[in-house]
Amino acid sequence: MNRLLFLLTFGATGAAILLALGVWQLQRLDWKQTLLSDIETRIAAAPMDLPSAPEPLRDAYLAVQAEGTILPGELAVLVSRKNIGAGYRIIAPFRTQDGRRILLDRGFVREGDREAVRALGPARIVGNLHWPDETDKFTPAPDRANETWFARDVAAMAQALDTEPLLLIAANATDPVLTPLPVGTEGIPNDHLQYAITWFSLAVVWIAMTVYFLWRPRARKSGEAT
C-alpha cells in the first residue's frame, strides 16, 4: 500500500509539473503573439519625424522619415543572405536637415560590390528605428583597418562615425547597388507552441508510465494467483 501511495503521489506531482509547464508556454505564446502583432503595427504605421530624445524601449521599430544628407565614411557589417551568400550591411553617417548626425543602415551589398562607389548627398529616408541586440561575448572585435564589423553595435558604431547612438533602418533604396533590408519580425524567435507540445507530450508519457507501474504489481499478483 505504501508503495502504491508513493507511486501515485510521485506520478501525480510529476504530471502536474509537466502540465503546468505546458500551460505556462501557452501563456508565453499568447504574450509573444501579442508582442509580435504590436511590433508589426509599429513597423507598418505612417512614418513620423525623428523623436528629439529617442528611447530604445519606447521607440524600437518606430516608423520614421527624415530628410538630410548621406555623408562619406561607412562601416560594413558582415552578413549572409539566404540564396545569395555573403555580403555586407552598409552603415553610413546621415546628417538631418536640423543638423543631427545619426546612423543609417542603407541595406545589403554583395561581397563583390563592397568597393563600388555609392551615391552620397541629399536623400529622404523612410524606415524604422532599431537597436539590434546582435553582440555577445563570442562576437569578434571589429576589423578597424578594413572597417569590417561582425554585428551591429549601435553605441560602438556611433562612436566610430561620430553620430548619435541612433540607427535608422532604411526601407527605401538609397543606391542602385544596395538592397534595403527593412526591419521585420522574422528574426524574433517564437517557439513557445513547440515547447508547449513537448511539455504536454512528456506529461502524457509520464501519466502512462505511472499507470503502468501502478498496474504492474496487480497484474503480477493476478498471474501468481492463477
TORNU-308582 format. One record per residue: residue number from 1; residue in one letter; x, y negated, z negated of N, C-alpha, C in turn. Coordinates in steps of 0.001 Angstrom, whole numbers, plus 500000, padded with zeros to 6 digits. Each point is the difference from the previous one (the first is absolute). Layout:
N
{NUM,"A",{X,Y,Z},{X,Y,Z},{X,Y,Z}}
...
//
This chain:
226
{1,"M",{500822,501207,500000},{499178,498793,500000},{500858,498741,500000}}
{2,"N",{501058,499990,499169},{500885,498828,499952},{500660,499760,501351}}
{3,"R",{500384,501106,500660},{500640,499870,501308},{499036,499405,501021}}
{4,"L",{498769,500465,499985},{499009,499477,500933},{499719,498523,499739}}
{5,"L",{499920,499634,498717},{499756,498605,499646},{501157,499116,500459}}
{6,"F",{501220,500521,499840},{501168,499238,500441},{499985,499812,501512}}
{7,"L",{499726,501080,500735},{499959,499903,501459},{498908,499045,500464}}
{8,"L",{498842,500070,499341},{498896,499130,500379},{500345,498534,499737}}
{9,"T",{500593,499729,498832},{500374,498622,499660},{501090,499486,500935}}
{10,"F",{501022,500833,500211},{501109,499617,500873},{499513,499755,501426}}
{11,"G",{499144,500897,500488},{499485,499860,501358},{499129,498768,500157}}
{12,"A",{499121,499756,499029},{499105,498842,500084},{500783,498692,499923}}
{13,"T",{501020,499977,499133},{500814,498783,499876},{500752,499713,501289}}
{14,"G",{500627,501017,500557},{500734,499806,501243},{499098,499562,501135}}
{15,"A",{498821,500640,500110},{499065,499632,501058},{499521,498562,499832}}
{16,"A",{499732,499612,498752},{499539,498634,499745},{501064,498986,500408}}
{17,"I",{501258,500292,499697},{501091,499087,500361},{500115,499883,501517}}
{18,"L",{499973,501122,500700},{500129,499985,501457},{498825,499283,500659}}
{19,"L",{498785,500241,499488},{498835,499309,500547},{500071,498500,499733}}
{20,"A",{500483,499637,498808},{500136,498582,499676},{501004,499323,500923}}
{21,"L",{501089,500695,500316},{500980,499442,500930},{499405,499825,501397}}
{22,"G",{499165,500950,500412},{499339,499868,501291},{499050,498813,500033}}
{23,"V",{499224,499831,498929},{499080,498857,499925},{500779,498693,499995}}
{24,"W",{501123,499975,499276},{500833,498791,499957},{500516,499638,501377}}
{25,"Q",{500392,501009,500786},{500469,499728,501357},{498870,499483,500890}}
{26,"L",{498772,500467,499775},{498868,499463,500754},{499761,498535,499635}}
{27,"Q",{500183,499671,498729},{499881,498600,499584},{501091,499153,500633}}
{28,"R",{501223,500558,500035},{501101,499295,500651},{499731,499831,501506}}
{29,"L",{499383,501006,500608},{499654,499915,501417},{499039,498841,500241}}
{30,"D",{498997,499880,499153},{499040,498906,500137},{500695,498649,499834}}
{31,"W",{500904,499919,499008},{500758,498762,499796},{500873,499673,501211}}
{32,"K",{500688,501009,500556},{500887,499751,501126},{499211,499596,501244}}
{33,"Q",{498859,500630,500236},{499197,499645,501166},{499486,498571,499895}}
{34,"T",{499626,499594,498792},{499571,498612,499789},{501157,499047,500247}}
{35,"L",{501185,500362,499502},{501183,499171,500194},{500323,499855,501482}}
{36,"L",{499998,501107,500737},{500313,499960,501428},{498968,499177,500763}}
{37,"S",{498738,500120,499606},{498957,499214,500643},{500215,498508,499759}}
{38,"D",{500389,499645,498784},{500270,498594,499684},{501181,499478,500819}}
{39,"I",{501054,500830,500116},{501174,499582,500772},{499634,499805,501464}}
{40,"E",{499240,500927,500565},{499609,499886,501410},{499147,498760,500231}}
{41,"T",{499162,499665,499015},{499184,498790,500112},{500884,498762,500000}}
{42,"R",{501020,499974,499149},{500923,498868,499937},{500795,499873,501298}}
{43,"I",{500433,501133,500528},{500783,499976,501244},{499182,499437,501157}}
{44,"A",{498735,500399,500072},{499158,499620,501135},{499310,498658,499823}}
{45,"A",{500184,499344,498867},{499314,498734,499741},{500507,498895,500919}}
{46,"A",{499223,498940,500117},{500428,498846,500787},{501254,499406,499368}}
{47,"P",{501024,499713,500794},{501253,499494,499428},{499833,498611,499391}}
{48,"M",{500692,499791,498886},{499999,498717,499329},{501411,499431,500006}}
{49,"D",{500149,498772,499561},{501320,499396,499933},{500833,500661,498902}}
{50,"L",{501308,499899,500133},{500885,500554,498988},{499690,499403,498630}}
{51,"P",{499853,500827,498972},{499788,499454,498654},{501244,499259,499530}}
{52,"S",{499797,498940,499253},{501135,499181,499552},{500841,500722,498956}}
{53,"A",{499358,500821,499191},{500724,500740,498960},{499559,501459,500040}}
{54,"P",{500462,500754,500990},{499548,501388,500154},{500460,500893,498865}}
{55,"E",{499153,500977,499659},{500311,500986,498973},{499803,501390,500584}}
{56,"P",{500964,500904,499813},{499906,501335,500612},{498720,500755,499648}}
{57,"L",{499587,499997,498739},{498816,500771,499621},{498734,499401,500582}}
{58,"R",{499935,498695,500022},{498778,499332,500457},{499924,499917,501516}}
{59,"D",{501145,499792,500654},{500001,499666,501420},{500525,501101,500905}}
{60,"A",{500243,501184,499473},{500456,501094,500857},{498969,500282,501085}}
{61,"Y",{500450,500130,501231},{499192,500294,501184},{499111,498837,500422}}
{62,"L",{500180,498836,499409},{499182,498845,500348},{500206,499624,501462}}
{63,"A",{498900,499826,500731},{500077,499588,501405},{500281,498497,500059}}
{64,"V",{501066,499632,500694},{500402,498599,500069},{500384,499621,501426}}
{65,"Q",{500108,498694,500202},{500496,499469,501262},{500967,498872,499673}}
{66,"A",{500979,499818,500851},{500991,498952,499762},{500587,499551,501320}}
{67,"E",{500184,498710,500139},{500686,499447,501155},{501344,499462,499542}}
{68,"G",{501004,500185,500833},{501324,499548,499629},{501020,500391,501040}}
{69,"T",{501202,500307,499523},{501115,500285,500901},{500748,501250,499554}}
{70,"I",{500189,500925,500930},{500834,501168,499719},{501446,499558,500140}}
{71,"L",{500772,500191,498945},{501366,499481,499943},{501030,501074,500365}}
{72,"P",{501205,499581,500385},{501067,500980,500259},{500395,500735,498728}}
{73,"G",{500632,501144,500204},{500420,500818,498867},{498914,500995,499679}}
{74,"E",{500335,501262,499988},{499000,501025,499736},{500647,501203,499340}}
{75,"L",{499159,500787,499355},{500424,501257,499388},{499284,501136,500715}}
{76,"A",{500659,501128,500123},{499410,501165,500649},{499863,501128,498980}}
{77,"V",{498776,500496,499841},{499721,501084,499053},{499841,501296,500790}}
{78,"L",{500854,500960,499717},{499962,501272,500721},{498717,500759,499673}}
{79,"V",{499249,500351,501049},{498760,500755,499833},{499906,501023,501124}}
{80,"S",{499005,500851,499893},{499741,500979,501050},{498506,500032,500265}}
{81,"R",{499633,500024,501276},{498597,500056,500382},{499695,501336,500663}}
{82,"K",{498858,500545,499663},{499593,501283,500561},{499918,499912,501516}}
{83,"N",{500544,501010,500655},{500012,500119,501463},{500866,498957,500693}}
{84,"I",{500700,499172,499238},{500890,498991,500586},{501431,500202,499535}}
{85,"G",{500167,500212,498703},{501337,500216,499466},{500490,498812,499208}}
{86,"A",{501308,499918,499884},{500621,498982,499156},{499897,498619,500627}}
{87,"G",{499947,499016,499125},{499958,498611,500421},{500123,499117,498777}}
{88,"Y",{499585,498757,500139},{500173,499046,498911},{498775,499092,499879}}
{89,"R",{499674,499677,498771},{499105,498882,499729},{500849,498738,499989}}
{90,"I",{499552,498983,500663},{500752,498752,500064},{499382,498988,499034}}
{91,"I",{500798,499584,499030},{499576,499021,499007},{500741,498693,500275}}
{92,"A",{499259,498935,500233},{500606,498715,500351},{499523,498910,499051}}
{93,"P",{500788,498938,499852},{499518,498852,499229},{498997,499198,500829}}
{94,"F",{498967,499514,499328},{498946,499239,500675},{499747,498732,499199}}
{95,"R",{500105,498856,500676},{499748,498716,499339},{498614,499503,500401}}
{96,"T",{499142,499827,498999},{498647,499536,500261},{499999,498505,500297}}
{97,"Q",{498858,499518,500468},{499900,498586,500367},{500207,499079,498799}}
{98,"D",{499690,500486,498806},{500200,499161,498822},{501376,500212,499368}}
{99,"G",{500895,500708,500698},{501388,500092,499560},{500354,501196,499147}}
{100,"R",{499076,500879,499751},{500312,501200,499211},{500756,501000,500863}}
{101,"R",{500922,500713,499391},{500732,501077,500674},{499553,501328,499394}}
{102,"I",{499455,500878,500844},{499537,501301,499533},{500596,501077,500895}}
{103,"L",{499788,501244,499608},{500434,501146,500802},{498893,500385,500978}}
{104,"L",{500399,500325,501213},{499048,500435,501014},{500407,501372,500521}}
{105,"D",{499118,500968,499837},{500199,501331,500581},{499427,499961,501409}}
{106,"R",{500894,499937,501000},{499573,499810,501383},{499561,501299,500662}}
{107,"G",{500378,501143,499432},{499595,501260,500585},{501174,500899,500338}}
{108,"F",{499733,500967,500861},{500928,501097,500280},{500724,499788,501329}}
{109,"V",{501289,500323,499991},{500786,500000,501224},{500720,501342,500095}}
{110,"R",{500049,500556,501194},{500721,501261,500187},{501481,499812,499720}}
{111,"E",{500639,501091,499645},{501413,499932,499636},{500841,499392,501117}}
{112,"G",{499709,500347,501238},{500777,499503,501108},{499768,498527,500321}}
{113,"D",{498922,499427,499446},{499676,498597,500279},{500330,499087,498830}}
{114,"R",{500721,500518,499032},{500266,499170,498826},{500762,498725,500364}}
{115,"E",{500934,500094,500923},{500834,498848,500332},{499361,499081,501037}}
{116,"A",{498796,500320,500440},{499330,499139,500983},{499718,498636,499385}}
{117,"V",{500059,498975,500834},{499703,498642,499545},{498493,499864,499813}}
{118,"R",{499595,499549,498812},{498590,499867,499692},{499596,498527,499942}}
{119,"A",{498759,499752,500365},{499504,498629,500044},{499988,499385,498605}}
{120,"L",{500458,498756,499916},{499943,499217,498776},{499174,498747,500271}}
{121,"G",{499830,499187,498981},{499312,498736,500193},{498570,500023,499511}}
{122,"P",{499181,499050,500477},{498628,499852,499499},{499172,501264,500203}}
{123,"A",{499193,500300,498995},{499153,501194,500077},{498835,499865,499028}}
{124,"R",{498910,500624,500364},{498859,500119,499090},{499884,501460,499609}}
{125,"I",{500068,500245,498721},{499999,501375,499497},{498685,500292,499281}}
{126,"V",{499408,501110,500367},{498832,500524,499287},{500388,501360,499466}}
{127,"G",{499779,500212,498722},{500389,501286,499415},{499571,500105,498554}}
{128,"N",{500795,500719,499231},{499647,500256,498598},{501229,499885,499117}}
{129,"L",{499784,499524,498793},{501070,499978,499013},{500194,501397,499441}}
{130,"H",{501246,500320,499681},{500275,501348,499489},{501272,499971,499156}}
{131,"W",{499977,500783,498940},{501184,500190,499159},{500276,501503,499952}}
{132,"P",{500564,500565,501065},{500187,501461,500057},{500933,500507,498914}}
{133,"D",{499638,501131,499439},{500819,500648,498974},{500713,501180,500653}}
{134,"E",{501134,499727,500634},{500683,501015,500794},{501360,500398,499446}}
{135,"T",{500462,499363,498961},{501340,500286,499488},{499931,500808,498712}}
{136,"D",{500982,500854,499820},{500175,500722,498749},{501503,500220,499798}}
{137,"K",{500341,500787,499019},{501422,500187,499696},{500745,500763,501084}}
{138,"F",{499277,500632,500909},{500642,500757,501077},{500151,499168,501278}}
{139,"T",{499437,498795,500028},{500091,499173,501199},{501413,499451,500163}}
{140,"P",{500635,500242,501144},{501361,499475,500192},{500012,498472,499971}}
{141,"A",{501110,499450,499592},{500166,498548,500019},{500030,499520,501445}}
{142,"P",{499528,498786,500268},{500021,499481,501377},{501415,499937,500552}}
{143,"D",{500098,500227,501300},{501261,499814,500717},{500059,498537,500407}}
{144,"R",{500573,499158,499138},{499978,498557,500233},{500812,499606,501232}}
{145,"A",{501023,500763,500314},{500823,499651,501167},{499183,500051,501284}}
{146,"N",{499094,500970,500091},{499172,500152,501198},{498564,499531,499783}}
{147,"E",{499725,499428,498814},{498658,499555,499638},{498973,501113,500200}}
{148,"T",{500384,501202,499582},{499104,501147,500080},{499555,500374,498595}}
{149,"W",{498695,500108,499838},{499410,500350,498713},{499291,501343,500144}}
{150,"F",{499789,500656,498871},{499401,501335,500028},{498636,500035,499326}}
{151,"A",{499538,498845,499579},{498663,499843,499434},{499735,498511,499895}}
{152,"R",{498735,499636,499974},{499662,498589,499833},{499997,499658,498508}}
{153,"D",{500897,499125,499627},{500110,499509,498631},{499782,498487,500078}}
{154,"V",{498799,499559,499676},{499616,498611,500228},{500917,499041,499263}}
{155,"A",{500278,500278,498748},{500832,499088,499207},{501414,499894,500573}}
{156,"A",{500599,501137,500317},{501369,499995,500513},{500062,499381,501396}}
{157,"M",{499012,500279,500829},{499985,499425,501343},{499793,498491,499952}}
{158,"A",{499152,499557,499095},{499792,498559,499850},{501294,499308,499602}}
{159,"Q",{500760,500633,499139},{501278,499424,499596},{500973,499973,501181}}
{160,"A",{500008,501058,500794},{500917,500081,501127},{499673,498966,501083}}
{161,"L",{498713,499693,500184},{499587,499074,501058},{499604,498627,499457}}
{162,"D",{500190,499801,498713},{499703,498717,499376},{498538,499592,500221}}
{163,"T",{499091,500885,499605},{498573,499730,500142},{499294,500254,498663}}
{164,"E",{498728,499670,499979},{499161,500419,498879},{499903,501531,500017}}
{165,"P",{499788,500618,498839},{499764,501444,499988},{498569,500318,500429}}
{166,"L",{499713,499658,501246},{498657,500138,500551},{500121,500584,501400}}
{167,"L",{499365,501151,500219},{500112,500701,501276},{498661,499981,500714}}
{168,"L",{500012,499472,501212},{498822,499990,500864},{500204,501033,501096}}
{169,"I",{499106,500984,500054},{500068,501045,501019},{499174,499542,501201}}
{170,"A",{500655,499766,501115},{499293,499502,501186},{499129,501092,500609}}
{171,"A",{498770,499620,500320},{499106,500905,500720},{499977,499670,501486}}
{172,"N",{500465,498809,500364},{500063,499609,501404},{501440,500076,500499}}
{173,"A",{500160,500186,501295},{501331,500141,500593},{500737,498663,499969}}
{174,"T",{501287,500064,499672},{500837,498799,499994},{501130,500084,501021}}
{175,"D",{500086,501128,500723},{501033,500183,501014},{499627,501225,500836}}
{176,"P",{500255,499978,501309},{499631,501145,500835},{500677,501305,499598}}
{177,"V",{501178,499923,499399},{500729,501218,499643},{499495,500598,498689}}
{178,"L",{499357,499175,499178},{499586,500436,498672},{498557,500501,499994}}
{179,"T",{499785,501096,499301},{498656,500528,499803},{499554,499704,498574}}
{180,"P",{498935,499215,499817},{499558,499705,498625},{499658,501282,499244}}
{181,"L",{500333,500000,498730},{499640,501109,499107},{499154,499432,498872}}
{182,"P",{498732,499702,500272},{499154,499379,498976},{499786,500934,498813}}
{183,"V",{499654,499400,498868},{499778,500802,498802},{498744,500846,500171}}
{184,"G",{499945,501087,499272},{498847,500885,500005},{500022,500871,498767}}
{185,"T",{499009,500850,499874},{499903,500877,498834},{500513,501407,500287}}
{186,"E",{500527,500217,501224},{500417,501361,500372},{501097,500534,499092}}
{187,"G",{500878,499124,499538},{501122,500468,499197},{499711,500117,498519}}
{188,"I",{498787,499672,499585},{499644,500099,498582},{499495,501414,499732}}
{189,"P",{500671,500765,499148},{499589,501390,499787},{498639,500105,499325}}
{190,"N",{499235,500990,500435},{498697,500271,499387},{499771,501507,500028}}
{191,"D",{500642,500690,499075},{499953,501462,499957},{499127,500524,498864}}
{192,"H",{499161,499138,499434},{499254,500397,498813},{498981,501111,500274}}
{193,"L",{499426,500039,501203},{499054,501072,500311},{500714,501345,500009}}
{194,"Q",{501181,500058,500604},{500770,501248,500008},{500369,500420,498575}}
{195,"Y",{500380,499022,499171},{500328,500309,498608},{498773,500542,499266}}
{196,"A",{498846,499382,500238},{498776,500455,499340},{499671,501435,500411}}
{197,"I",{500104,500295,501294},{499729,501367,500472},{500963,500983,499348}}
{198,"T",{501272,499593,499860},{500992,500883,499358},{499609,500302,498565}}
{199,"W",{499650,498953,499232},{499639,500226,498592},{498739,500842,499871}}
{200,"F",{498989,499753,500828},{498775,500790,499927},{500257,501453,500413}}
{201,"S",{500873,500187,500984},{500339,501368,500411},{500710,500744,498880}}
{202,"L",{500920,499308,499327},{500680,500626,498868},{499019,500318,498882}}
{203,"A",{498999,499136,499817},{498990,500267,498970},{499211,501263,500326}}
{204,"V",{499652,500168,501271},{499275,501200,500406},{500845,501247,499751}}
{205,"V",{501283,499945,500377},{500903,501131,499785},{500135,500282,498506}}
{206,"W",{500137,498929,499205},{500154,500162,498551},{498770,500668,499389}}
{207,"I",{498814,499553,500427},{498763,500592,499482},{499901,501465,500415}}
{208,"A",{500346,500310,501246},{499943,501382,500469},{500959,500888,499211}}
{209,"M",{501204,499487,499717},{500959,500774,499217},{499508,500206,498571}}
{210,"T",{499378,498965,499428},{499459,500126,498647},{498920,501068,499947}}
{211,"V",{499076,499968,500978},{498938,501001,500060},{500590,501389,500153}}
{212,"Y",{501046,500114,500823},{500628,501311,500199},{500600,500537,498703}}
{213,"F",{500745,499146,499293},{500631,500456,498760},{498976,500284,498900}}
{214,"L",{498860,499325,500049},{498933,500307,499041},{499300,501305,500362}}
{215,"W",{499879,500249,501293},{499274,501195,500459},{500851,501253,499915}}
{216,"R",{501321,499879,500173},{500861,501173,500103},{499953,500897,498767}}
{217,"P",{500059,499485,498757},{499941,500906,498845},{498699,500783,499935}}
{218,"R",{498905,499329,500354},{498716,500714,499972},{499964,501081,501072}}
{219,"A",{500549,499679,501163},{500017,501019,501063},{500866,501177,499592}}
{220,"R",{501107,499723,499304},{500892,501072,499563},{499299,500883,498959}}
{221,"K",{499294,499369,499046},{499310,500764,498989},{498866,500827,500617}}
{222,"S",{499330,499428,500982},{498931,500720,500663},{500559,501221,500727}}
{223,"G",{501173,499841,500607},{500622,501117,500695},{500441,501082,499044}}
{224,"E",{500535,499600,498829},{500441,500979,499014},{498808,500765,499422}}
{225,"A",{498858,499285,499854},{498804,500641,499421},{499466,501068,500924}}
{226,"T",{500163,499808,501303},{499494,501000,500947},{500999,501127,500194}}
//
